[in-house]
Amino acid sequence: MPHLKSAKKRLRQRVKRTERNRDSHSAIKTELRKVRAIATAGDAQKFAAVLSEAYQVLDKAAVRGIIHRNTAGRMKSRLSRLLKAPTAAAKAPAAASKA
C-alpha cells in the first residue's frame, strides 16, 4: 500500500481507470459478438443496424484512447467483411461449376 499522499491518489486514479477500461472492453466485445451472431443468422437489415452500433462503440473507444484508432479501424473492416462473406461464398460454387 502506498504511504505518500500523492501515491494514494495515483492508486485511486488507477483503480478508476482500470474499471472504466474494463467496462469499455466488455462493451466492445459484446457488440462484436452481436454483429457476428446476426451475420451468421443472415439477417441483412438487422445486421446493418447492429453494425452501426458497433461502429459507434469502436469509434468512441478509439477517441477516448481505450483502443488504438488503427485497432478500431481493423475491427470495423473485419466486421464489414462479414456482410460480404455469404454473398462471396454463394458466388464461388456457381463459378466453380461453370469451369
Backbone as JSON, one array per atom type, in Angstrom:
{
  "sequence": "MPHLKSAKKRLRQRVKRTERNRDSHSAIKTELRKVRAIATAGDAQKFAAVLSEAYQVLDKAAVRGIIHRNTAGRMKSRLSRLLKAPTAAAKAPAAASKA",
  "N": [[0.84, -1.18, 0.0], [0.43, 2.26, -0.71], [2.24, 4.98, 0.84], [2.69, 7.7, 0.69], [0.85, 10.73, 0.13], [0.4, 11.54, -2.53], [0.9, 9.17, -3.89], [-1.15, 7.6, -2.95], [-3.3, 8.87, -4.12], [-2.72, 8.42, -6.83], [-3.09, 5.67, -6.89], [-5.85, 5.49, -6.41], [-6.76, 6.74, -8.74], [-5.78, 5.0, -10.68], [-7.23, 2.68, -10.14], [-9.83, 3.52, -10.77], [-9.56, 4.12, -13.51], [-8.83, 1.62, -14.53], [-11.13, 0.14, -14.05], [-12.95, 1.54, -15.65], [-11.81, 1.13, -18.2], [-12.02, -1.64, -18.36], [-14.79, -1.98, -18.41], [-15.35, -0.72, -20.86], [-13.95, -2.34, -22.69], [-15.38, -4.66, -22.35], [-17.87, -3.86, -23.33], [-17.22, -3.44, -26.01], [-16.53, -6.06, -26.82], [-19.0, -7.3, -26.45], [-20.61, -6.01, -28.37], [-19.28, -6.83, -30.7], [-19.76, -9.57, -30.61], [-22.54, -9.57, -30.92], [-22.82, -8.6, -33.56], [-21.48, -10.59, -35.02], [-23.11, -12.79, -34.45], [-25.55, -12.09, -35.65], [-24.69, -11.88, -38.25], [-24.12, -14.53, -38.9], [-26.67, -15.51, -38.76], [-27.84, -14.31, -40.92], [-29.49, -12.11, -41.37], [-29.92, -9.32, -43.07], [-30.94, -6.68, -42.76], [-31.12, -6.31, -39.99], [-28.47, -6.68, -39.44], [-27.22, -4.42, -40.54], [-28.12, -2.4, -38.79], [-27.1, -3.23, -36.29], [-24.43, -3.28, -36.89], [-23.89, -0.59, -37.24], [-24.2, 0.34, -34.61], [-22.07, -1.02, -33.43], [-19.92, 0.18, -34.76], [-20.11, 2.76, -33.67], [-19.51, 2.27, -30.96], [-16.88, 1.33, -31.19], [-15.59, 3.55, -32.37], [-15.94, 5.48, -30.38], [-14.47, 4.35, -28.29], [-11.94, 4.46, -29.42], [-11.53, 7.2, -29.69], [-11.47, 7.95, -27.03], [-9.17, 6.75, -26.25], [-9.01, 4.16, -25.38], [-8.76, 1.97, -27.01], [-6.48, 1.65, -29.74], [-6.67, 3.8, -32.6], [-6.16, 2.61, -35.06], [-6.58, -0.04, -34.46], [-9.3, 0.0, -33.95], [-10.19, 0.65, -36.51], [-9.34, -1.61, -37.92], [-10.91, -3.59, -36.71], [-13.45, -2.69, -37.47], [-13.26, -2.99, -40.22], [-13.04, -5.76, -40.48], [-15.52, -6.51, -39.49], [-17.21, -5.42, -41.43], [-16.57, -7.01, -43.56], [-17.89, -9.33, -42.95], [-20.44, -8.98, -43.85], [-20.18, -9.19, -46.58], [-19.21, -11.74, -46.9], [-21.1, -14.04, -46.99], [-22.29, -13.63, -49.53], [-20.13, -13.79, -51.26], [-19.35, -16.41, -50.83], [-21.55, -17.73, -51.84], [-21.37, -17.14, -54.54], [-19.0, -18.37, -55.3], [-19.28, -21.3, -55.53], [-20.95, -21.37, -57.76], [-19.38, -20.27, -59.77], [-17.39, -22.17, -59.83], [-18.72, -24.38, -60.78], [-19.24, -23.72, -63.4], [-16.79, -23.84, -64.58]],
  "CA": [[0.0, 0.0, 0.0], [1.22, 3.5, -0.76], [2.31, 5.76, 2.07], [2.61, 9.12, 0.38], [-0.47, 11.22, -0.27], [0.31, 11.53, -3.99], [0.86, 7.77, -4.31], [-2.51, 7.13, -2.65], [-4.17, 9.44, -5.16], [-2.44, 7.71, -8.08], [-3.72, 4.37, -6.76], [-7.29, 5.7, -6.62], [-6.96, 7.04, -10.16], [-5.52, 3.79, -11.45], [-8.36, 1.77, -9.94], [-10.96, 4.06, -11.54], [-9.27, 3.97, -14.94], [-8.85, 0.2, -14.84], [-12.53, -0.26, -14.08], [-13.55, 2.17, -16.84], [-11.28, 0.43, -19.38], [-12.58, -2.99, -18.37], [-16.18, -1.85, -18.87], [-15.34, -0.39, -22.28], [-13.54, -3.54, -23.43], [-16.51, -5.58, -22.28], [-18.9, -3.34, -24.26], [-16.73, -3.71, -27.37], [-16.66, -7.5, -27.08], [-20.43, -7.6, -26.56], [-21.08, -5.54, -29.68], [-18.71, -7.69, -31.73], [-20.5, -10.83, -30.56], [-23.87, -9.34, -31.52], [-22.67, -8.48, -35.01], [-21.14, -11.91, -35.57], [-24.28, -13.68, -34.33], [-26.53, -11.71, -36.67], [-24.1, -12.19, -39.56], [-24.3, -15.96, -39.16], [-28.11, -15.73, -38.96], [-28.1, -13.9, -42.3], [-30.49, -11.04, -41.44], [-29.17, -8.17, -43.58], [-31.43, -5.41, -42.21], [-30.68, -6.25, -38.59], [-27.02, -6.59, -39.48], [-26.84, -3.02, -40.77], [-28.39, -1.64, -37.58], [-26.16, -3.64, -35.24], [-23.1, -2.88, -37.35], [-23.8, 0.83, -36.95], [-23.97, 0.45, -33.17], [-20.71, -1.49, -33.16], [-19.03, 1.24, -35.23], [-20.15, 3.85, -32.69], [-18.78, 1.85, -29.76], [-15.46, 1.27, -31.53], [-15.09, 4.92, -32.57], [-15.91, 6.15, -29.08], [-13.34, 3.78, -27.55], [-10.71, 4.95, -30.05], [-11.39, 8.62, -29.34], [-11.13, 8.03, -25.6], [-7.85, 6.18, -26.04], [-9.11, 2.83, -24.78], [-8.08, 1.16, -28.01], [-5.83, 2.48, -30.75], [-7.58, 4.08, -33.73], [-5.94, 1.61, -36.11], [-7.23, -1.26, -33.99], [-10.73, 0.21, -34.2], [-10.38, 0.56, -37.96], [-9.18, -3.01, -38.31], [-12.1, -4.31, -36.26], [-14.56, -2.27, -38.31], [-13.05, -3.59, -41.54], [-13.36, -7.18, -40.37], [-16.96, -6.64, -39.34], [-17.87, -5.13, -42.7], [-16.34, -8.16, -44.44], [-18.87, -10.36, -42.63], [-21.61, -8.74, -44.69], [-19.87, -9.64, -47.94], [-18.78, -13.14, -46.88], [-22.08, -15.0, -47.52], [-22.51, -13.44, -50.96], [-18.95, -14.29, -51.95], [-19.4, -17.87, -50.74], [-22.6, -18.21, -52.73], [-20.9, -16.99, -55.92], [-17.86, -19.25, -55.55], [-19.66, -22.59, -56.09], [-21.52, -21.17, -59.09], [-18.26, -20.06, -60.68], [-16.65, -23.43, -59.93], [-19.48, -25.35, -61.58], [-19.14, -23.31, -64.8], [-15.45, -24.13, -65.11]],
  "C": [[0.88, 1.24, 0.0], [1.16, 4.26, 0.56], [2.15, 7.24, 1.81], [1.21, 9.49, -0.13], [-0.63, 11.15, -1.79], [0.21, 10.09, -4.53], [-0.53, 7.18, -4.04], [-3.48, 7.62, -3.71], [-3.96, 8.7, -6.48], [-3.08, 6.32, -8.06], [-5.22, 4.48, -7.0], [-7.59, 5.94, -8.09], [-6.79, 5.78, -11.01], [-6.69, 2.81, -11.35], [-9.56, 2.22, -10.77], [-10.76, 3.84, -13.03], [-9.35, 2.51, -15.37], [-10.28, -0.29, -14.97], [-13.23, 0.29, -15.33], [-13.11, 1.45, -18.11], [-11.88, -0.97, -19.49], [-14.03, -2.96, -18.87], [-16.23, -1.57, -20.37], [-14.94, -1.6, -23.13], [-14.67, -4.56, -23.46], [-17.6, -5.15, -23.25], [-18.49, -3.61, -25.71], [-16.93, -5.18, -27.72], [-18.12, -7.9, -27.25], [-20.97, -7.2, -27.92], [-20.54, -6.42, -30.8], [-19.43, -9.04, -31.78], [-21.87, -10.7, -31.2], [-23.79, -9.33, -33.04], [-22.39, -9.84, -35.63], [-22.33, -12.86, -35.53], [-25.3, -13.37, -35.41], [-25.99, -12.0, -38.07], [-24.27, -13.67, -39.89], [-25.76, -16.3, -39.37], [-28.53, -15.31, -40.36], [-29.17, -12.83, -42.44], [-29.8, -9.73, -41.81], [-29.63, -6.85, -42.97], [-30.99, -5.23, -40.77], [-29.16, -6.05, -38.52], [-26.56, -5.15, -39.64], [-27.03, -2.17, -39.51], [-27.37, -1.95, -36.48], [-24.74, -3.24, -35.61], [-22.87, -1.39, -37.05], [-23.52, 1.07, -35.47], [-22.54, 0.05, -32.81], [-19.69, -0.44, -33.6], [-18.97, 2.38, -34.21], [-19.34, 3.5, -31.45], [-17.28, 1.84, -30.03], [-14.86, 2.67, -31.7], [-14.96, 5.66, -31.24], [-14.71, 5.66, -28.25], [-12.02, 4.3, -28.12], [-10.47, 6.41, -29.68], [-10.94, 8.79, -27.88], [-9.77, 7.41, -25.28], [-7.87, 4.81, -25.4], [-8.5, 1.8, -25.71], [-7.48, 2.11, -29.03], [-6.76, 2.67, -31.93], [-7.38, 3.09, -34.86], [-6.58, 0.27, -35.74], [-8.72, -1.16, -34.24], [-11.03, 0.08, -35.69], [-10.28, -0.86, -38.46], [-10.4, -3.83, -37.92], [-13.31, -3.97, -37.13], [-14.46, -2.9, -39.7], [-13.43, -5.07, -41.52], [-14.86, -7.41, -40.23], [-17.68, -6.41, -40.67], [-17.67, -6.28, -43.7], [-17.34, -9.29, -44.17], [-20.12, -10.22, -43.49], [-21.39, -9.31, -46.09], [-19.56, -11.14, -48.01], [-19.84, -14.11, -47.41], [-22.31, -14.85, -49.02], [-21.33, -13.96, -51.76], [-18.94, -15.82, -51.94], [-20.45, -18.45, -51.67], [-22.17, -18.14, -54.2], [-19.79, -17.99, -56.28], [-18.29, -20.61, -56.12], [-20.24, -22.46, -57.5], [-20.41, -21.0, -60.13], [-17.49, -21.36, -60.9], [-17.39, -24.43, -60.83], [-19.42, -25.0, -63.07], [-17.81, -23.72, -65.42], [-15.23, -25.57, -65.45]]
}
